[in-house]
């Protein structure tokens, strides 16, 4: 088992790599600052809600794109929701693909929309696994008697 200081260092390095690689932006820091003793699982709960929301939206987007005649207004509304929820947790790369996706909706570009959906799915599954690793590291640190600092 790792020592607390080693776990803490690993967690810090991992978190800063998520920012450097563009997975997270400053909104995630804001989210972490809302977490305190009275609500210790706040970040995990908010991110878990994002996962549920994103998966529902991704399914609806895939369904909307498989229709004979595509309702681009509906498609755009779904992408807008996904962009909002990814932005609320700081999932920057998902958010960026959503912006491109909305441009394709405006142009009524089916191929662009399909390509964007694949990119969103890819970025979403990447950020989901990054968050899962992050939360696992936090759990290990807490289990070792450390605390997760939120500066």
C-alpha positions, 0 to 999 in steps of 0.5 A: 500500500502506498503512503499518504504523501505518495498517493497525494502526489499521484492524485495531484499529478493525475489531476494536472495532466487532465487539465494539460490534456484539455479534458478538464477546464477551470469549471471543474475547479469551481465544482470542487470548491462547492464540495465540503464536509457537509457534502463530501460526495458533491463532485462524484454525484454531479459527475455521475449525473452528467454520465447519466444525462450524457448517455441518454443524450447520446442515445437520443442523438443517435436515434435522431440521426438515424431517422429518414428525415432529420430534424436538425432543430431537435438535433441542435437542441440535444447537442446544446443540452449536452454542451451545457451539461459537459460545460457544467462539470468542466469536460472541455473536450466534449464541450468543444466537439459539441460546438462543432456539432452545432455548426454542422446542425446549422449547415444541415450537414448530415455527414458532419453530424454523424462524424461529430457524434462519433467524436463526442462518443469517443471524447465522452468515453475518454473523459468518463474513464479519466473521471473514474480513475480520478475518483478511484485515486481519491478513494484510495487516498481517503482509505489510506487516511489522507484527505483530498485537498480542494485548493 
